Amino acid sequence: MSTTDLILEILKYVVPAGFVLGGVGMVMRENRLKAETKEKYGILQQTFAEMMPLRLQAYERAILFLERISPDSIIIRVDGSNKTVQLFQRQLIAEIRAEYEHNIAQQLYIKNDSWEELVRAKEQTLALINATARTLPPDAKGMELGKRVLQEMSRQENSPTRSAIRALKSDVQQTFRF
């Protein structure tokens, strides 16, 4: 047998074995990629399942915050009787700030635009209380401040807290497809 015949004989076995080995390698690579993709998808699904209740709770708490700082709610909740305008004003502002600080971490789960709307509603509510307090004499009763703030709110077509609540609800409806 010549060297050429020997080489041809070896190639008869090696070339098909190489094709089989290459095919097996490709199939194994595809299976590994599918398994990795499936694993990543599973992790994403688990993360999504864990995050959704947290996000929904954050929106709930944000709406509760806005409801609690709306003038018609906070003025009733914080007692203004037997207080001066200045003391009542300070208490209202302190209450709003405390509520905000209690809920500030919720911004992690809420869309930026909606969180900015929430902050804007807080700032506008504070500004309304401060501006109204400046129109009253220092010796006026706190209840007069409450009454005037509510009157001013009734003149506004769209309260800041209502606008922010609508933005939050819209986000929830878009995100969760209710």
Contacts in CASP RR format, 6 or more apart in sequence:
PFRMAT RR
TARGET T0000
AUTHOR 0000-0000-0000
METHOD contacts of the structure
MODEL  1
MSTTDLILEILKYVVPAGFVLGGVGMVMRENRLKAETKEKYGILQQTFAE
MMPLRLQAYERAILFLERISPDSIIIRVDGSNKTVQLFQRQLIAEIRAEY
EHNIAQQLYIKNDSWEELVRAKEQTLALINATARTLPPDAKGMELGKRVL
QEMSRQENSPTRSAIRALKSDVQQTFRF
1 9 0 8 1.000
51 109 0 8 1.000
52 176 0 8 1.000
54 109 0 8 1.000
55 109 0 8 1.000
55 110 0 8 1.000
55 175 0 8 1.000
56 172 0 8 1.000
56 176 0 8 1.000
57 109 0 8 1.000
58 106 0 8 1.000
58 108 0 8 1.000
58 109 0 8 1.000
58 110 0 8 1.000
59 109 0 8 1.000
59 110 0 8 1.000
59 168 0 8 1.000
59 171 0 8 1.000
59 172 0 8 1.000
61 103 0 8 1.000
61 106 0 8 1.000
62 103 0 8 1.000
62 106 0 8 1.000
62 110 0 8 1.000
62 114 0 8 1.000
62 115 0 8 1.000
62 118 0 8 1.000
62 168 0 8 1.000
63 165 0 8 1.000
63 168 0 8 1.000
63 169 0 8 1.000
65 99 0 8 1.000
65 100 0 8 1.000
65 102 0 8 1.000
65 103 0 8 1.000
65 106 0 8 1.000
65 118 0 8 1.000
66 118 0 8 1.000
66 121 0 8 1.000
66 161 0 8 1.000
66 164 0 8 1.000
66 165 0 8 1.000
66 168 0 8 1.000
67 73 0 8 1.000
67 161 0 8 1.000
67 165 0 8 1.000
68 74 0 8 1.000
68 77 0 8 1.000
68 99 0 8 1.000
69 95 0 8 1.000
69 96 0 8 1.000
69 99 0 8 1.000
69 100 0 8 1.000
69 121 0 8 1.000
69 122 0 8 1.000
69 125 0 8 1.000
69 161 0 8 1.000
70 125 0 8 1.000
70 159 0 8 1.000
70 161 0 8 1.000
70 162 0 8 1.000
71 125 0 8 1.000
71 128 0 8 1.000
71 129 0 8 1.000
71 146 0 8 1.000
71 149 0 8 1.000
71 150 0 8 1.000
71 153 0 8 1.000
71 159 0 8 1.000
72 150 0 8 1.000
72 153 0 8 1.000
74 92 0 8 1.000
74 95 0 8 1.000
74 96 0 8 1.000
75 92 0 8 1.000
75 146 0 8 1.000
75 149 0 8 1.000
75 150 0 8 1.000
77 95 0 8 1.000
78 88 0 8 1.000
78 91 0 8 1.000
78 92 0 8 1.000
78 95 0 8 1.000
80 88 0 8 1.000
80 91 0 8 1.000
80 141 0 8 1.000
80 142 0 8 1.000
80 143 0 8 1.000
80 145 0 8 1.000
80 146 0 8 1.000
81 141 0 8 1.000
81 142 0 8 1.000
81 143 0 8 1.000
83 91 0 8 1.000
83 141 0 8 1.000
83 142 0 8 1.000
84 138 0 8 1.000
84 139 0 8 1.000
84 140 0 8 1.000
84 141 0 8 1.000
84 142 0 8 1.000
85 133 0 8 1.000
85 136 0 8 1.000
85 137 0 8 1.000
85 138 0 8 1.000
85 140 0 8 1.000
85 141 0 8 1.000
85 142 0 8 1.000
85 144 0 8 1.000
85 145 0 8 1.000
86 133 0 8 1.000
86 138 0 8 1.000
87 142 0 8 1.000
88 142 0 8 1.000
88 143 0 8 1.000
88 145 0 8 1.000
88 146 0 8 1.000
89 129 0 8 1.000
89 130 0 8 1.000
89 133 0 8 1.000
89 142 0 8 1.000
89 145 0 8 1.000
92 129 0 8 1.000
92 145 0 8 1.000
93 126 0 8 1.000
93 129 0 8 1.000
93 130 0 8 1.000
96 122 0 8 1.000
96 125 0 8 1.000
96 126 0 8 1.000
96 129 0 8 1.000
100 122 0 8 1.000
107 115 0 8 1.000
110 118 0 8 1.000
110 168 0 8 1.000
110 171 0 8 1.000
111 171 0 8 1.000
113 167 0 8 1.000
114 164 0 8 1.000
114 167 0 8 1.000
114 168 0 8 1.000
114 170 0 8 1.000
114 171 0 8 1.000
117 163 0 8 1.000
117 164 0 8 1.000
117 167 0 8 1.000
117 168 0 8 1.000
118 164 0 8 1.000
118 167 0 8 1.000
118 168 0 8 1.000
120 160 0 8 1.000
120 164 0 8 1.000
121 160 0 8 1.000
121 161 0 8 1.000
121 163 0 8 1.000
121 164 0 8 1.000
124 160 0 8 1.000
125 160 0 8 1.000
125 161 0 8 1.000
128 149 0 8 1.000
128 152 0 8 1.000
128 153 0 8 1.000
129 145 0 8 1.000
129 149 0 8 1.000
132 145 0 8 1.000
132 146 0 8 1.000
132 148 0 8 1.000
132 149 0 8 1.000
132 152 0 8 1.000
133 145 0 8 1.000
135 148 0 8 1.000
136 144 0 8 1.000
136 145 0 8 1.000
136 148 0 8 1.000
153 159 0 8 1.000
172 178 0 8 1.000
END
